[in-house]
């Protein structure tokens, strides 16, 4: 081979190499959660991966996932989100509910974001509209604040003569569920005692307050902190003999009395599907915000018996699951 031909060939290989290397690169998803990996509801990560598979992606084969867990500490979310942005991941799945989506939105206006929200994403300023999100965000919402009123109604059926029902909420959560609880309380003529808790110690204090104020029942707000502390909440409710209703079946599986809310399995799968579709080239602004509409009522009869409660036949008839 002549020297000039060799140099030309070598130059062609060198020019093609970066393109080949880039083509071989595996996209990276940033997965940010308000929760901890050891306290997730059973199998929901399998549901997220199932959603990815539906879009043609298998973790460890043609996609990587960088996991970041706040473990119930909202103050960590900002630094975790900033780390994913620095790593220039292809898309960020902001899961576990508020305030994860708000924090990630503040961290990047360019990286696509698929969020999991409990409240109204339009009112929260996450998207311009449900059908045309605009910007770099889309995702799934459960409109959980609407279900909060139904949970209060279900709890009232158990304690029809209750003078006061407590509402345990995290003041650091921006999902606006409190407004719906107060509206429902006014329509039912029910007095509500608001109990704030942003950590394990404050949760203990809140239950002490329920005893002092003779609260007849407890409505637990939709919040990742409470989901992460569900064993503590269930144990305290049992210790204080306090009927309580929660927003996910995992609380009843941990020994809680009642739950009414969305199906996490469906939500995580939907987040996975949208994440995969964005990796395939679709834009968040063209993907409407999905509304998870699968609500389920779960009753733990063993806990009801321990509390000396007889469950209303109407609730037992409509329950999606009865734990005996």
GULUMLO-174696 format. One record per residue: x, y, z of N, C-alpha, C in turn; residue in one letter. Coordinates in steps of 0.001 Angstrom, whole numbers, plus 500000, padded with zeros to 6 digits. Each point is the difference from the previous one (the first is absolute). Layout:
PT, n.X, n.Y, n.Z, ca.X, ca.Y, ca.Z, c.X, c.Y, c.Z, resn
PT, X, Y, Z, X, Y, Z, X, Y, Z, A
...
REM end
This chain:
PT, n.X, n.Y, n.Z, ca.X, ca.Y, ca.Z, c.X, c.Y, c.Z, resn
PT, 500852, 498801, 500000, 499148, 501199, 500000, 500879, 501237, 500000, X
PT, 499675, 500964, 499124, 500784, 501204, 499945, 499778, 500835, 501252, X
PT, 500998, 500799, 500323, 499974, 500794, 501241, 498790, 500932, 500021, X
PT, 499710, 500662, 498870, 498882, 500944, 499948, 498674, 499283, 500218, X
PT, 499839, 498799, 499421, 498767, 499230, 500177, 499838, 499554, 501453, X
PT, 501132, 499635, 500624, 499953, 499554, 501393, 499549, 501130, 500923, X
PT, 500550, 501196, 499779, 499650, 501151, 500825, 498521, 500348, 499823, X
PT, 499527, 499926, 498756, 498580, 500283, 499720, 499099, 498997, 500705, X
PT, 500375, 498700, 499936, 499226, 498952, 500668, 499987, 500201, 501500, X
PT, 501159, 500311, 500572, 500105, 500212, 501443, 499135, 501169, 500443, X
PT, 499994, 501047, 499185, 499169, 501162, 500334, 498529, 499669, 499964, X
PT, 499605, 499177, 499042, 498591, 499612, 499896, 499553, 499193, 501205, X
PT, 500858, 499065, 500454, 499691, 499186, 501180, 499899, 500865, 501233, X
PT, 500932, 500949, 500143, 499996, 500877, 501173, 498742, 500857, 500037, X
PT, 499569, 500469, 498821, 498801, 500838, 499951, 498750, 499189, 500316, X
PT, 499982, 498760, 499548, 498816, 499154, 500219, 499913, 499476, 501422, X
PT, 501118, 499889, 500708, 500021, 499387, 501334, 499097, 500709, 501014, X
PT, 500066, 501356, 500122, 499110, 500643, 500974, 498534, 499734, 499711, X
PT, 499622, 499973, 498691, 498615, 499733, 499651, 499590, 498590, 500402, X
PT, 500891, 499050, 499764, 499710, 498616, 500378, 499880, 499865, 501509, X
PT, 500888, 500717, 500720, 499964, 499929, 501460, 498703, 500583, 500538, X
PT, 499590, 501141, 499396, 498755, 500613, 500458, 498808, 499108, 499700, X
PT, 500033, 499348, 498839, 498892, 499118, 499639, 499888, 498829, 500954, X
PT, 501152, 499593, 500550, 500006, 498846, 500902, 499650, 500387, 501431, X
PT, 499953, 501303, 500293, 499703, 500440, 501356, 498580, 499605, 500397, X
PT, 499851, 499595, 501239, 498687, 499632, 500523, 499403, 501223, 500695, X
PT, 498747, 500374, 499701, 499395, 501152, 500680, 499858, 499747, 501499, X
PT, 500055, 501085, 500757, 499925, 499907, 501460, 498771, 500761, 500493, X
PT, 499198, 499326, 500804, 498831, 500606, 500642, 500389, 500404, 501411, X
PT, 499606, 501188, 500401, 500134, 500396, 501397, 498696, 499719, 500728, X
PT, 500039, 499186, 501036, 498787, 499637, 500756, 500104, 500650, 501375, X
PT, 499181, 501025, 500231, 500014, 500720, 501276, 498726, 499689, 500775, X
PT, 500160, 499595, 501252, 498836, 499661, 500819, 500086, 500662, 501365, X
PT, 498849, 500414, 500497, 499931, 500531, 501355, 500117, 498888, 501041, X
PT, 499869, 498762, 499571, 499954, 498861, 500916, 501365, 499360, 500176, X
PT, 500040, 498876, 500703, 501220, 499225, 500179, 499829, 498662, 499291, X
PT, 501076, 499428, 499455, 499865, 498753, 499231, 499535, 498821, 500844, X
PT, 500267, 500044, 501307, 499614, 498886, 500859, 498556, 500096, 500478, X
PT, 499333, 501124, 499697, 498644, 500189, 500515, 499001, 500288, 498890, X
PT, 500321, 499513, 498796, 499072, 500150, 498887, 498869, 498981, 500133, X
PT, 498859, 500331, 499396, 498935, 499003, 499944, 500470, 498833, 499139, X
PT, 499526, 498835, 500330, 500470, 498779, 499347, 499843, 500073, 498485, X
PT, 501098, 499714, 499324, 500021, 499785, 498545, 499783, 501238, 499137, X
PT, 499894, 501210, 500581, 499712, 501145, 499137, 501178, 500312, 499069, X
PT, 501215, 499693, 500405, 501129, 500212, 499095, 499925, 499030, 498827, X
PT, 499463, 498816, 500232, 499769, 499065, 498892, 498995, 500593, 499019, X
PT, 499019, 500740, 500530, 499002, 500627, 499137, 500628, 501120, 499174, X
PT, 500904, 500768, 500603, 500714, 501039, 499252, 500809, 499371, 498865, X
PT, 500680, 498916, 500304, 500811, 499320, 498973, 499112, 499366, 498928, X
PT, 498806, 499554, 500410, 499058, 499461, 499009, 499594, 501091, 499018, X
PT, 499763, 501204, 500504, 499682, 501118, 499127, 501124, 500290, 499020, X
PT, 501238, 499935, 500484, 501155, 500189, 499115, 500026, 498921, 498911, X
PT, 499729, 498757, 500398, 500013, 498899, 499031, 498950, 500205, 498913, X
PT, 498849, 500541, 500387, 498943, 500257, 499020, 500461, 500995, 498942, X
PT, 500980, 500846, 500377, 500545, 500969, 499050, 501272, 499487, 499338, X
PT, 500405, 498763, 500331, 501149, 499393, 499343, 501306, 500093, 500753, X
PT, 499963, 500298, 501307, 501236, 500160, 500762, 500055, 499021, 501176, X
PT, 501159, 499384, 500161, 500230, 499058, 501093, 501221, 500471, 500779, X
PT, 499791, 500250, 501290, 501099, 500484, 500830, 501157, 498994, 499993, X
PT, 501206, 500519, 499805, 501176, 499155, 499966, 500340, 499474, 498628, X
PT, 499080, 500159, 499053, 500244, 499565, 498624, 500151, 501192, 499060, X
PT, 498929, 500762, 499847, 500096, 501162, 499113, 499641, 501310, 500684, X
PT, 499963, 499990, 501320, 499804, 501226, 500776, 500584, 499818, 501395, X
PT, 500532, 501079, 500556, 500494, 500004, 501374, 499104, 500905, 500836, X
PT, 499959, 499737, 501301, 499215, 500836, 500906, 500877, 500424, 501175, X
PT, 500088, 501307, 500204, 500694, 500553, 501172, 498940, 500321, 501050, X
PT, 500031, 499284, 501127, 498987, 500169, 501039, 500474, 500985, 501066, X
PT, 499098, 500895, 500393, 500270, 500947, 501074, 498794, 499994, 500939, X
PT, 500248, 499741, 501289, 498927, 499838, 500985, 500131, 501057, 501096, X
PT, 498934, 500771, 500213, 500012, 501017, 501061, 499704, 499399, 501364, X
PT, 499428, 498805, 500026, 499699, 499266, 501241, 499158, 500836, 500964, X
PT, 499005, 500703, 499427, 499076, 500770, 500821, 500515, 501355, 500433, X
PT, 501236, 500339, 499659, 500595, 501279, 500381, 499912, 500948, 498801, X
PT, 499012, 500874, 499993, 499778, 500890, 498864, 501185, 500932, 499759, X
PT, 500748, 500313, 501049, 501145, 500909, 499855, 501083, 499412, 499092, X
PT, 500003, 498694, 499818, 501011, 499353, 499163, 499655, 500046, 498518, X
PT, 498746, 500259, 499669, 499556, 499913, 498617, 500772, 500932, 499069, X
PT, 500262, 501215, 500451, 500648, 500976, 499124, 501393, 499543, 499582, X
PT, 500786, 499516, 500958, 501362, 499559, 499669, 499972, 498728, 499149, X
PT, 499043, 499115, 500256, 499884, 498779, 499198, 499604, 500318, 498559, X
PT, 499067, 500940, 499846, 499591, 500409, 498656, 501155, 500672, 499271, X
PT, 500734, 500854, 500710, 501142, 500697, 499384, 501055, 499006, 499542, X
PT, 500189, 498930, 500743, 500980, 498982, 499623, 499601, 499314, 498698, X
PT, 498724, 499693, 499845, 499525, 499367, 498765, 500151, 500949, 498810, X
PT, 499760, 501283, 500235, 500157, 500983, 498928, 501465, 500100, 499577, X
PT, 500902, 499997, 500974, 501444, 500064, 499687, 500427, 498785, 499183, X
PT, 499390, 498871, 500263, 500344, 498779, 499264, 499384, 499970, 498602, X
PT, 499192, 501008, 499697, 499392, 500130, 498676, 499256, 498729, 499575, X
PT, 499137, 499529, 500915, 499174, 498836, 499673, 499043, 500368, 498876, X
PT, 499497, 498991, 499301, 499138, 500246, 498842, 498600, 500435, 500399, X
PT, 499511, 499505, 501116, 498664, 500339, 500495, 499985, 499727, 501498, X
PT, 499184, 500751, 500734, 499890, 499808, 501447, 498576, 499569, 500338, X
PT, 499868, 498897, 500718, 498711, 499558, 500534, 499921, 500481, 501444, X
PT, 499138, 500977, 500257, 499848, 500582, 501338, 498821, 499338, 500680, X
PT, 500266, 499064, 500904, 498948, 499146, 500549, 499820, 500214, 501503, X
PT, 498977, 499312, 500524, 499734, 500066, 501434, 499055, 501118, 500378, X
PT, 499624, 500856, 499036, 499094, 501106, 500299, 500727, 501279, 500365, X
PT, 499202, 501042, 500302, 500546, 501289, 500344, 500895, 499902, 501240, X
PT, 501053, 500846, 500075, 500380, 501086, 499084, 501057, 499610, 498958, X
PT, 500167, 498720, 499727, 501005, 499564, 499031, 499861, 500675, 498633, X
PT, 498789, 500078, 499402, 499886, 500640, 498690, 500382, 501481, 500020, X
PT, 499592, 500715, 501053, 500309, 501424, 500085, 501505, 500239, 500110, X
PT, 500669, 499158, 500762, 501444, 500157, 500185, 500737, 499751, 498689, X
PT, 499615, 498941, 499286, 500675, 499689, 498742, 499730, 501076, 498958, X
PT, 498792, 500527, 499969, 499699, 501073, 499052, 500904, 501194, 500243, X
PT, 500276, 500289, 501268, 500882, 501114, 500320, 501456, 499731, 499664, X
PT, 500343, 498715, 499812, 501400, 499636, 499743, 500364, 500023, 498530, X
PT, 499012, 499807, 499112, 500302, 499962, 498569, 498784, 500401, 499175, X
PT, 500253, 500775, 498961, 498955, 500356, 499045, 500236, 499328, 498649, X
PT, 501004, 499131, 499949, 500347, 499368, 498721, 499860, 498479, 500022, X
PT, 500383, 499351, 501072, 499881, 498545, 500073, 498525, 499620, 500150, X
PT, 499490, 499085, 499184, 498598, 499570, 500133, 499746, 499381, 501380, X
PT, 498814, 500279, 500542, 499620, 499515, 501330, 498649, 499303, 499914, X
PT, 499909, 498810, 500571, 498725, 499294, 500150, 499705, 499935, 501498, X
PT, 498933, 500652, 500422, 499728, 500098, 501431, 498852, 499102, 500428, X
PT, 499968, 499756, 501300, 498882, 499338, 500653, 499480, 500983, 501042, X
PT, 498779, 500491, 499806, 499453, 501035, 500869, 498743, 499517, 500694, X
PT, 499760, 500572, 501172, 498788, 499693, 500730, 498923, 501048, 499754, X
PT, 500422, 501251, 499832, 499054, 501088, 499837, 499762, 500384, 498558, X
PT, 499510, 501219, 499809, 499702, 500535, 498678, 501276, 500618, 499429, X
PT, 500608, 499405, 498961, 501266, 500507, 499478, 499876, 501361, 499328, X
PT, 498794, 500367, 499550, 499804, 501327, 499412, 500009, 501056, 501103, X
PT, 499213, 499771, 501053, 499957, 500937, 501125, 501363, 500122, 500675, X
PT, 500771, 498900, 499970, 501321, 500005, 500627, 501067, 500658, 499125, X
PT, 499620, 500358, 498762, 500947, 500662, 499111, 500969, 499064, 499308, X
PT, 499718, 498703, 500019, 500894, 499043, 499349, 499816, 499994, 498489, X
PT, 498750, 500134, 499552, 499696, 499972, 498572, 498993, 501094, 499683, X
PT, 499950, 500369, 498708, 499057, 501031, 499572, 498573, 499465, 499945, X
PT, 499849, 498759, 499561, 498692, 499344, 499975, 500229, 498500, 499990, X
PT, 498952, 499233, 500269, 500135, 498547, 500021, 500210, 499444, 498597, X
PT, 499299, 500552, 499015, 500096, 499485, 498637, 501257, 500465, 499277, X
PT, 500440, 501226, 500267, 501202, 500546, 499376, 500892, 500541, 501103, X
PT, 500817, 499124, 500589, 500776, 500397, 501179, 500920, 501196, 499772, X
PT, 500629, 500087, 498812, 500951, 501075, 499766, 501284, 499747, 500780, X
PT, 501073, 500643, 499615, 501243, 499865, 500749, 500582, 498602, 499920, X
PT, 500688, 499608, 501056, 500731, 498723, 500002, 499418, 498980, 500962, X
PT, 498752, 500200, 500449, 499393, 499084, 500959, 498705, 499390, 499481, X
PT, 499794, 498748, 500350, 498714, 499330, 499897, 500000, 498901, 501055, X
PT, 498917, 499246, 500094, 500004, 498947, 501013, 498635, 499458, 500314, X
PT, 499843, 499567, 501255, 498778, 499348, 500475, 499563, 500680, 501288, X
PT, 498727, 500266, 500130, 499471, 500548, 501243, 498808, 499180, 500459, X
PT, 499799, 499975, 501309, 498871, 499243, 500539, 498895, 500917, 500505, X
PT, 500250, 501332, 499969, 499037, 500937, 500561, 499541, 499509, 501377, X
PT, 500985, 499659, 500818, 499712, 499406, 501300, 499221, 500890, 500935, X
PT, 500078, 501322, 499779, 499277, 500899, 500896, 498487, 499803, 499893, X
PT, 499539, 499518, 498820, 498579, 499714, 499828, 499598, 498786, 500836, X
PT, 500862, 498990, 500014, 499719, 498788, 500765, 500014, 500251, 501502, X
PT, 500669, 501076, 500437, 500090, 500292, 501432, 498610, 500213, 500601, X
PT, 499131, 500659, 499250, 498649, 500206, 500494, 499247, 498694, 500168, X
PT, 500222, 499065, 499079, 499369, 498683, 500093, 500529, 499241, 501210, X
PT, 501296, 500139, 500273, 500565, 499323, 501180, 499371, 500531, 501287, X
PT, 499771, 501295, 500057, 499354, 500571, 501183, 498588, 499434, 500152, X
PT, 499289, 499868, 498909, 498646, 499438, 500024, 500008, 498560, 500492, X
PT, 500957, 499191, 499534, 500107, 498603, 500428, 500310, 499901, 501484, X
PT, 500857, 500889, 500481, 500349, 499987, 501425, 498803, 500418, 500843, X
PT, 499225, 500952, 499500, 498805, 500443, 500708, 498994, 498874, 500148, X
PT, 499914, 499112, 499011, 499076, 498871, 500078, 500354, 499074, 501157, X
PT, 501287, 499952, 500332, 500445, 499179, 501126, 499773, 500688, 501336, X
PT, 500076, 501325, 500000, 499882, 500776, 501243, 498946, 501086, 499811, X
PT, 498735, 499625, 499816, 498955, 500982, 499658, 499744, 501039, 501087, X
PT, 500366, 499696, 501236, 499751, 500958, 501084, 501276, 500738, 500398, X
PT, 501013, 499930, 499161, 501284, 500607, 500334, 499880, 501514, 500128, X
PT, 500493, 500521, 501121, 500031, 501451, 500160, 501090, 500603, 499146, X
PT, 501171, 499362, 500035, 501151, 500523, 499262, 500739, 498863, 499302, X
PT, 500386, 500243, 498763, 500860, 499086, 499244, 501295, 500735, 499682, X
PT, 501111, 499329, 500239, 501293, 500614, 499740, 500422, 499838, 498543, X
PT, 500724, 500995, 499512, 500571, 499930, 498653, 501506, 500206, 500124, X
PT, 500746, 498913, 499798, 501454, 500050, 500118, 500601, 500361, 498653, X
PT, 500756, 501098, 499934, 500565, 500459, 498745, 501437, 500473, 500193, X
PT, 500728, 499994, 498897, 501364, 500511, 499986, 499956, 501429, 499465, X
PT, 500325, 501015, 500803, 499903, 501385, 499532, 500970, 500324, 498873, X
PT, 500996, 499139, 499777, 500981, 500242, 498934, 499545, 499463, 498641, X
PT, 498841, 499340, 499966, 499514, 499419, 498747, 499060, 500994, 499309, X
PT, 500257, 500316, 498707, 499195, 501020, 499313, 498785, 499469, 499248, X
PT, 499483, 498808, 500340, 498970, 499403, 499133, 498578, 500545, 500200, X
PT, 499793, 500903, 500955, 498716, 500702, 500158, 498841, 499093, 500379, X
PT, 500265, 498872, 500579, 498924, 499086, 500382, 499134, 500574, 501122, X
PT, 500603, 500831, 500839, 499291, 500548, 501156, 498721, 500728, 499594, X
PT, 500042, 500738, 498894, 498815, 500746, 499557, 498816, 499065, 499781, X
PT, 500259, 498859, 499380, 498923, 499049, 499736, 499486, 499349, 501271, X
PT, 500900, 499727, 500941, 499589, 499430, 501284, 499098, 500977, 500745, X
PT, 500378, 501269, 499995, 499184, 501001, 500700, 498647, 500185, 499326, X
PT, 499978, 499954, 498655, 498718, 500102, 499285, 499096, 498818, 500349, X
PT, 500589, 498794, 500021, 499223, 498806, 500334, 499498, 500057, 501438, X
PT, 500848, 500492, 500900, 499604, 500101, 501412, 498818, 500957, 500164, X
PT, 500014, 501118, 499285, 498894, 500965, 500084, 498703, 499387, 499482, X
PT, 500096, 499243, 498891, 498786, 499401, 499436, 499434, 498914, 500899, X
PT, 500875, 499354, 500773, 499558, 498938, 500906, 499677, 500528, 501393, X
PT, 500316, 501257, 500250, 499817, 500555, 501339, 500952, 499391, 501010, X
PT, 501196, 499667, 499544, 500980, 499307, 500830, 501107, 500951, 500468, X
PT, 500273, 499979, 501284, 501097, 500804, 500529, 501328, 499290, 499745, X
PT, 500989, 500744, 499494, 501306, 499454, 499662, 501081, 500665, 500857, X
PT, 500887, 499175, 500516, 501177, 500503, 500710, 501220, 499738, 499124, X
PT, 500654, 501064, 499554, 501167, 499859, 499127, 501245, 499730, 500852, X
PT, 500697, 498926, 499641, 501216, 499591, 500707, 501158, 500014, 499013, X
PT, 501010, 500808, 500264, 501150, 500121, 499109, 501138, 499109, 500461, X
PT, 500632, 499338, 499056, 501160, 499158, 500321, 500907, 499921, 498781, X
PT, 501282, 500322, 500184, 500971, 499938, 498909, 501144, 499045, 500320, X
PT, 499777, 499124, 500994, 501031, 499044, 500373, 499476, 499024, 501027, X
PT, 500807, 498993, 500331, 499569, 498928, 500898, 499617, 500515, 501377, X
PT, 500783, 500933, 500540, 499720, 500511, 501351, 498692, 500784, 500022, X
PT, 499741, 500777, 498934, 498770, 500773, 499941, 498784, 499098, 499805, X
PT, 500201, 498867, 499357, 498902, 499033, 499876, 499609, 499485, 501388, X
PT, 500992, 499686, 500815, 499731, 499565, 501384, 499219, 501073, 500749, X
PT, 500424, 501244, 499857, 499338, 501111, 500687, 498555, 500148, 499540, X
PT, 499768, 499810, 498703, 498640, 500121, 499463, 499060, 498981, 500630, X
PT, 500469, 498786, 500179, 499148, 498971, 500610, 499748, 500299, 501475, X
PT, 500969, 500571, 500670, 499781, 500421, 501389, 498903, 501059, 500056, X
PT, 500001, 500888, 499015, 498976, 501040, 499934, 498619, 499406, 499760, X
PT, 499913, 498964, 499173, 498695, 499378, 499753, 499398, 499444, 501287, X
PT, 500856, 499470, 500840, 499517, 499462, 501277, 499509, 501123, 500912, X
PT, 500766, 501081, 500069, 499630, 501126, 500870, 498716, 500670, 499521, X
PT, 499839, 500072, 498670, 498837, 500684, 499439, 498813, 499062, 499766, X
PT, 500148, 498736, 500397, 498946, 498998, 499857, 499511, 499885, 498549, X
PT, 500946, 499932, 499115, 499694, 499828, 498583, 499460, 498588, 499769, X
PT, 498914, 499880, 499244, 499321, 498709, 499830, 500518, 499196, 498820, X
PT, 500672, 500648, 499069, 500516, 499306, 498824, 501078, 500848, 499351, X
PT, 500789, 499383, 499129, 501120, 500712, 499391, 500024, 499778, 498491, X
PT, 500069, 501095, 499268, 500177, 499985, 498552, 501448, 500378, 499715, X
PT, 500747, 499102, 499360, 501416, 500229, 499709, 500141, 500509, 498572, X
PT, 500667, 501130, 499836, 500143, 500630, 498690, 500847, 499155, 499059, X
PT, 499801, 500238, 498708, 500816, 499354, 498968, 501364, 500677, 500000, X
PT, 500999, 499302, 500451, 501318, 500618, 500112, 501083, 498926, 500028, X
PT, 501084, 500175, 499232, 501078, 499012, 499982, 500621, 499758, 501376, X
PT, 500074, 501044, 500814, 500550, 499828, 501348, 499186, 498980, 500778, X
PT, 498672, 500118, 499948, 499143, 499082, 500747, 500054, 498595, 499414, X
PT, 500138, 499919, 498680, 500156, 498682, 499388, 501278, 499344, 500500, X
PT, 501069, 500764, 500080, 501275, 499473, 500467, 499948, 499642, 501483, X
PT, 499123, 500667, 500761, 499874, 499760, 501447, 498730, 499214, 500316, X
PT, 499499, 499217, 499056, 498706, 499345, 500198, 500004, 499011, 501163, X
PT, 501110, 499303, 500240, 500047, 499076, 501144, 499835, 500759, 501308, X
PT, 500639, 501159, 500099, 499872, 500826, 501203, 498564, 500481, 500168, X
PT, 499380, 500448, 498932, 498625, 500503, 500077, 499020, 498909, 500423, X
PT, 500143, 498826, 499407, 499101, 498888, 500327, 500181, 499573, 501451, X
PT, 501243, 499966, 500457, 500272, 499608, 501387, 499419, 501003, 500982, X
PT, 500138, 501296, 499694, 499473, 501036, 500896, 498475, 499989, 500016, X
PT, 499379, 499773, 498843, 498543, 499928, 499952, 499486, 498843, 500851, X
PT, 500713, 498873, 499959, 499616, 498847, 500820, 500197, 500295, 501479, X
PT, 501121, 500631, 500326, 500300, 500308, 501401, 498958, 500935, 500600, X
PT, 499526, 500972, 499199, 499017, 500972, 500482, 498563, 499559, 499716, X
PT, 499822, 498778, 499465, 498663, 499479, 499662, 499229, 501001, 499158, X
PT, 500666, 500521, 498972, 499431, 501062, 499186, 499696, 499493, 498586, X
PT, 498734, 499985, 499583, 499677, 499620, 498620, 500633, 500997, 499028, X
PT, 500700, 499500, 499006, 500689, 500882, 499055, 499799, 499508, 498577, X
PT, 499946, 500939, 499075, 499889, 499669, 498588, 501171, 500617, 499252, X
PT, 500527, 499239, 499047, 501202, 500385, 499268, 499698, 500038, 498500, X
PT, 501041, 500318, 499210, 499761, 500225, 498576, 500512, 498903, 499085, X
PT, 500673, 498982, 500544, 500496, 498905, 499174, 499833, 498669, 500724, X
PT, 499813, 498927, 499237, 499792, 498673, 500570, 501177, 499528, 500834, X
PT, 501213, 500506, 499738, 501173, 499566, 500755, 499844, 500268, 501495, X
PT, 499228, 501025, 500358, 499759, 500279, 501423, 499178, 498861, 500621, X
PT, 498978, 499528, 499302, 499186, 498896, 500515, 500806, 498707, 500049, X
PT, 500871, 499814, 499023, 500851, 498819, 500008, 500963, 500023, 501177, X
PT, 500290, 501212, 500499, 500862, 500150, 501180, 499204, 499953, 501296, X
PT, 498669, 499843, 499906, 499163, 499910, 501190, 499045, 501150, 500201, X
PT, 499962, 500938, 499053, 499079, 501126, 500099, 498559, 499564, 499802, X
PT, 499066, 500808, 500462, 498587, 499637, 499980, 499379, 500120, 498611, X
PT, 500119, 501167, 499391, 499330, 500289, 498731, 500941, 500744, 499065, X
PT, 499818, 499790, 498703, 500683, 500837, 499023, 499094, 500205, 498804, X
PT, 500083, 501198, 499440, 499266, 500293, 498773, 500883, 500903, 499153, X
PT, 500344, 499528, 498810, 500863, 500797, 499148, 500333, 499268, 498724, X
PT, 500988, 500530, 499296, 500375, 499456, 498697, 500850, 498752, 500099, X
PT, 500092, 499335, 498871, 500808, 498794, 499882, 501404, 500392, 499539, X
PT, 501004, 499814, 500862, 501371, 500388, 499667, 500555, 499203, 498829, X
PT, 499569, 498755, 499885, 500475, 499161, 498903, 499751, 500676, 498660, X
PT, 498801, 500506, 499824, 499622, 500651, 498747, 500821, 501265, 499778, X
PT, 500228, 500769, 501057, 500725, 501265, 499864, 501458, 499790, 499603, X
PT, 500680, 499089, 500665, 501415, 499778, 499697, 500183, 499433, 498594, X
PT, 499079, 499164, 499566, 500094, 499484, 498639, 499838, 501129, 498992, X
PT, 499068, 500901, 500257, 499780, 501118, 499099, 501213, 500925, 499940, X
PT, 500627, 500236, 501154, 501214, 500822, 500018, 501102, 499330, 499180, X
PT, 500137, 498693, 500138, 500995, 499264, 499223, 499732, 500073, 498505, X
PT, 498732, 499892, 499624, 499638, 500054, 498580, 500333, 501360, 499399, X
PT, 499633, 501073, 500691, 500301, 501345, 499497, 501505, 500249, 499936, X
PT, 500727, 499513, 500994, 501459, 500157, 499993, 500592, 499335, 498766, X
PT, 499534, 498795, 499689, 500476, 499289, 498826, 499619, 500690, 498705, X
PT, 498814, 500549, 499941, 499566, 500689, 498781, 500842, 501237, 499740, X
PT, 500402, 500682, 501063, 500870, 501164, 499829, 501377, 499563, 499520, X
PT, 500507, 498880, 500516, 501274, 499470, 499507, 499904, 499650, 498516, X
PT, 498802, 499657, 499551, 499797, 499666, 498591, 499822, 501231, 499118, X
PT, 500065, 501177, 500608, 499968, 501214, 499201, 498790, 500887, 500156, X
PT, 498975, 499560, 500730, 498836, 500862, 500206, 500329, 501109, 500994, X
PT, 499263, 501113, 499907, 500244, 501158, 500851, 498971, 500072, 501125, X
PT, 500429, 500422, 501197, 499041, 500112, 501111, 498798, 500877, 499661, X
PT, 500231, 501076, 499251, 498904, 500920, 499693, 498915, 499355, 499138, X
PT, 500353, 498889, 499306, 499025, 499309, 499151, 499334, 498818, 500699, X
PT, 500372, 499751, 501252, 499448, 498869, 500752, 499071, 500530, 501086, X
PT, 498684, 499852, 499863, 499061, 500523, 501002, 500249, 499398, 501380, X
PT, 499783, 500799, 501032, 500088, 499497, 501367, 498902, 498964, 500200, X
PT, 500390, 498819, 500428, 499025, 498927, 500227, 499376, 500120, 501385, X
PT, 498752, 499646, 500099, 499301, 500011, 501281, 499712, 498561, 500409, X
PT, 500624, 499580, 501084, 499767, 498647, 500494, 498628, 499950, 500664, X
PT, 499123, 499151, 499495, 498616, 499976, 500462, 499638, 498718, 500749, X
PT, 500991, 499164, 500270, 499728, 498741, 500703, 500054, 500218, 501511, X
PT, 498826, 500218, 500587, 499903, 500158, 501449, 499580, 498678, 500633, X
PT, 500493, 499775, 501210, 499679, 498737, 500667, 499825, 500213, 501502, X
PT, 499030, 499293, 500543, 499728, 500011, 501432, 500478, 498683, 500593, X
PT, 500840, 500097, 501033, 500530, 498817, 500670, 499637, 500082, 501482, X
PT, 499547, 498883, 500550, 499588, 499924, 501410, 500775, 498884, 500684, X
PT, 500529, 500304, 501171, 500693, 498991, 500802, 499077, 499601, 501146, X
PT, 499334, 498860, 499862, 499037, 499549, 501008, 500673, 499609, 501312, X
PT, 501226, 499517, 499904, 500733, 499638, 501216, 500219, 501232, 500872, X
PT, 500353, 501114, 499376, 500203, 501241, 500741, 498670, 500529, 500532, X
PT, 498947, 499885, 499198, 498677, 500440, 500459, 499581, 499243, 501250, X
PT, 500243, 498695, 500018, 499655, 499181, 501169, 500809, 500424, 501211, X
PT, 501288, 500292, 499801, 500850, 500431, 501112, 499520, 501323, 500584, X
PT, 499412, 500849, 499149, 499491, 501292, 500458, 498566, 499908, 500519, X
PT, 499389, 498828, 499895, 498627, 499827, 500440, 498993, 500651, 499075, X
PT, 500356, 500089, 498712, 499132, 500643, 499025, 499275, 498967, 499143, X
PT, 498748, 500298, 499686, 499256, 499191, 499047, 499905, 500784, 498704, X
PT, 500580, 499474, 498951, 500043, 500727, 498744, 498605, 500081, 499376, X
PT, 499626, 501167, 499479, 498688, 500139, 499343, 499876, 499035, 498826, X
PT, 498881, 499327, 499867, 499802, 499060, 498879, 500193, 500661, 498638, X
PT, 499633, 501288, 499904, 500163, 500692, 498715, 501468, 500093, 499593, X
PT, 500889, 500208, 500997, 501431, 500071, 499696, 500537, 498631, 499603, X
PT, 499581, 498970, 500710, 500463, 498653, 499690, 499543, 499582, 498598, X
PT, 498821, 500470, 499605, 499448, 499603, 498701, 500767, 500621, 498840, X
PT, 500546, 501202, 500197, 500670, 500699, 498905, 501519, 499886, 500066, X
PT, 500528, 499354, 501057, 501452, 499909, 500177, 500646, 499191, 498876, X
PT, 501131, 500479, 499530, 500756, 499268, 498980, 500815, 498867, 500618, X
PT, 500342, 500156, 501279, 500727, 498952, 500716, 499650, 500055, 501481, X
PT, 499763, 498841, 500599, 499749, 499893, 501422, 501064, 499079, 500588, X
PT, 500812, 500555, 500897, 501065, 499226, 500643, 499453, 499412, 501289, X
PT, 500033, 498671, 500115, 499400, 499342, 501169, 501075, 499350, 500846, X
REM end
